[in-house]
Amino acid sequence: MQGEPEVSPENESTADAALRFSVLGPLRAWRHATELSLGPPKQRSLLALLLVQADRPVRLHRIVDALWDEDPPEHAVNVVHRHIGALRRLLEPELTRRTEARVLVSEAGGYRLNTEDEALDLLRFRRLRDAARAASAAGRPAEATGLYVRALSLWLGRTAEGLPRTAHSHTVFAGVDAEYLHAARDAADAALAAGDTSRMLPLVRQAAESDPLNECLQARLILVLAAEGMAAQALDHYQVVRSRLTSELGVDPGPELREAQIRVLRGTVAPARTSRSGDTRAADTRAAFSPEASRGAGPVAGPGAGPQAGPGAGPGTTPGVRPAQLPADLHAFTGRRAELDWMRDLLPTDGGTPAAVVISAIGGAPGVGKTTLALHWAHRNTHHFPDGQLYVNLRGYDPAGVALTPSTAICYFLEALGVPAEDIPPSLDGQSALYRSMLAGRRVLVVLDNARSAEQVRPLLPGTPTCVTVITSREQLHGLVASNGARSLRLDILTVTESIEFMAKRLGAARVAADRQAALGIAEQCGRLPLALAIVCARAEDHPSAPLADIAAELAESRDDLGVFAVGDPATDTRSVFSWSYRTLTPEAAGLFRLLWMCPPHGVSVQAVASLAGLTTAQTRPVLSELTRASLWTEPAPGLYGSHELLRTFSQELSLAEDPSEAREDARRRLFDHYLHSARGAATQLYTHREPLPLPDAAPGTQVLSFTDTDRAAKWLVREMPALEAVITRDSGHGTGAHAWRMAATLELVLDRRGRREEQIELHTTALAGAQRLGETLGEAHMHRVLGFAHVRTNDHARGAAHLERALELFTDMGDVPFTALTHRYLAFLANVRQDHREALAQYKIACSLYTSTRAYVGIASVTNEVAWTRLLLHEYEEALGDCRRAVRIAHRSGNRNIEAAAWDTMGVAHHRLGQQDEALEAFDHALTHYRALNDASLVADTLVHRGEALAVTSPQEARRAWNEALAILDVLGHAEADRLRELLEEHDEVPSRSGPVTINI
């Protein structure tokens, strides 16, 4: 353990202070020469929160949010008051009930911690940093370098290092870490300008090591190494960073890193006056990244040029993936100058509040260019967000009426940020907390496109001041403006001038100028709506010799004939424009366009479109190409197709008007068969132990994918999950229901492994309704079984029991032995949860008898282990031990490693209850070996908890290590047991003993 800080020029004035604090690294405090013990984690978190906002009031609700995130206990306020009292007694032991506190005072519905500037290292750091910046601005880089050295030397690690994850993910701590990284960057520039890099090298190296994918810091380190005469090391470090960026992010170095490399190769980095090479030439006083320096290095171009910085995680964090999800920018973007200027002013500054831009069209009219403006601004400003850009279409006004849920959107973002699907928490609150933690301290742009409501958007807002959120919506989202401080921008149609400029960019200035009056007519016929103009221009591009006057006349003539497609507002009457383009298509393309509204909105593959049309993929590609050329369909990514929502609505209206119902139904069945049969193939490849659900033959013309490896199957399921879920909701709501329950049953294990229980309940409830409407007894039985178990796992016991009893009745009537046995096991699980262990044993006995009748040895092993666990709950330890040994033998002979691991874990608990600690630890080690080989993190955590219980008897510190390891896993999973385990560790100074086992409901 470190002693008190050394008295130096930086802290000499603090040596006599009664109280001194340190938050730049581990949280510490001293009274005179004695270091203080700061109490349990929650109390230390509270002190750290007050210190990083020293001399400012911190309201009580913000304290509660920081300590418990969004899930505070009912007594949270009382706990805060208790910790405040303890801190006051610690910091001011002379206080009595009649004297007022001077250090930790009550103020403005919260608390303020008063401290002298020199008594807190963070305040000293800021004073030195600000003085250094002033010196740099005044042209005194040598003075600035000295001040930066003194400031950066105060840093010993992440801000308040060692706090619980819930508290440390708060934005105030990430903001302080960001201050450090920015100061290190500026310090390197000052040192390079002053030719004084020897003192700066270890400090810049330390900052660069804390954020290894931060390209601006790595570039500074390369230049500082070169200035110190270590050009070879500088170039080696460039290669290390380049390899890291390629392997971890899949990107090439950005311009700053490439510029640094080129300057080292060309020898244009001025050596330090006292460099390690002994060169004492005058230093180049230019900043490392000034325009002059860039010219000296020469131009940098080539593939991948552009800002490619790594994530800006704070010191000590694990760098994440740098997402780049923005769809392509529109090359012919025109106008919107005032709106772009307004949005430019929303970029975050250090310590600012998160910005949220709400872009809505007047009257909620679609097609006005909300998404185009947001993406154009985003692409122009990616350099402000070196840690990535996230994008999602929330489908708030999807023609199918299915908006993206906040949970689904957050899961997409978390997976884009590198979180494995199985590690994503099951609840929306847990997902939001993990999402905000992943963004804490990073400079990330979040684009939420096509939002339906404030409720849909609010969980997706980052909590860090370094991020900007851009939202597009037809609604004005007043709730976000009122409660979240969002800024609202109402987007109008293009002006006449902007419309003409738009056409000139697409068609050429000469062609538009040759018939400006016709161009004005086209603009008005299109309502000066960007989407409509784009469609007309695409048609005009395909016919370069056609006079604009003819196009304007065609548009004018079509308005009266196609009034059935009008939206009722002449300024936004896009249907005449869509119909005109539609009528230019070949019969094959027109027929396909009328069916495309059935496709999922997130993007569809060629195989899915081919199934819809009943064509081969070779026949489908040229038809899709025709639609994309006419701007009636787009290809946002190679091989994936989609369209604007208005065009999907238009496609649906055309289909309902022109296609026979039988043709629409045949197309829908082929599309759903494509997704259902392909999903079964992928799920069967992943879960070979589960008997695949028998399916009716796919309709003729359906393209079914085959999978030969688990990696491709898993990736396909992740990419297509929105479409697969859409099959359930759409078939239940508007189809026969036959696809819905079969898809839900196919996805049972996929959803279970992802831990999305609430989503699973919602989807299977929808599928159950479809099966019941259809009269599909087998489908109804499966849906009741899955729903029963899911409800029990979410502690809705009554509803779970009702579903399971109905499932048992149906499976029994059908004579389905395997699933009758499985339902009995689910009922036994429910009985154990209800503490009716004898009933659980009775249910297990029935299940075992059914498995024995069919010689299903894996089932027998599973039941035997579950019986052993039930005997533990009954304190029948010797009997439980015998059952465990039998389960291990059967599972081992059957080759089922998962069941064998479970039996070893249960055996360890049984040995522990019998006082046989060595045998218990050996059994737990067997279980952990199997679970780790299976990559089953949740059950690794479960076994670690049990191992900790056994270690607590003889090795309390080892027990704490096991529990802390389990807690780290549960935190990543967002598991409800994490809070119980955390409270256990926080509230007891000594390792607690427990009277019963801990069961983790994974």
Secondary structure, DSSP 8 states (H G I E B T S, - for coil): ---S----TTTGGGTT-SEEEE-BEE-EEEETTEE----SHHHHHHHHHHHHTTTS-EEHHHHHHHHHTT---TTHHHHHHHHHHHHHHHH-TT--TTS--SSEEEETTEEEE---GGGBHHHHHHHHHHHHHHHHHTT-HHHHHHHHHHHHTT--SSEEET--HHHHTSHHHHHHHHHHHHHHHHHHHHHHHHT--TTTHHHHHHHHHHSTT-HHHHHHHHHHHHHTT-HHHHHHHHHHHHHHHHHHH-----HHHHHHHHHHHHT-S---TT-TT--------S-TTSHHHHHHH----STT-S--------TTS------B------TT----HHHHHHHHTT---TT---EEEEEEEGGG-TTSSHHHHHHHHHHHTGGG-TT-EEEEE--TT-TTS----HHHHHHHHHHHTT--GGGS-SSHHHHHHHHHHHHTT---EEEEEEE--HHHHGGGS--STT-EEEEEESS--HHHHHHH--EEEEE----HHHHHHHHHHHH-HHHHHHTHHHHHHHHHHTTT-HHHHHHHHHHHHH-TTS-HHHHHHHHHHHHHHTGGG--S-GGG--HHHHHHHHTTS-HHHHHHHHHGGGS-TT-EEHHHHHHHHT--HHHHHHHHHHHHHTTSSEEEETTEEE--HHHHHHHHHHHHHHS-HHHHHHHHHHHHHHHHHHHHHHHHHH-TTS---------TT------SSHHHHHHHHHHHHHHHHHHHHHHHHHS-SHHHHHHHHHTHHHHHHHT-HHHHHHHHHHHHHHHHHHT-HHHHHHHHHHHHHHHHHTT-HHHHHHHHHHHHHHHHHHT-HHHHHHHHHHHHHHHHHTT-HHHHHHHHHHHHHHHHHTT-HHHHHHHHHHHHHHHHHTT-HHHHHHHHHHHHHHHHHHT-HHHHHHHHHHHHHHHHHTT-HHHHHHHHHHHHHHHHHTT-HHHHHHHHHHHHHHHTTT-HHHHHHHHHHHHHHHHHHT-THHHHHHHHHHH-SS----SS------
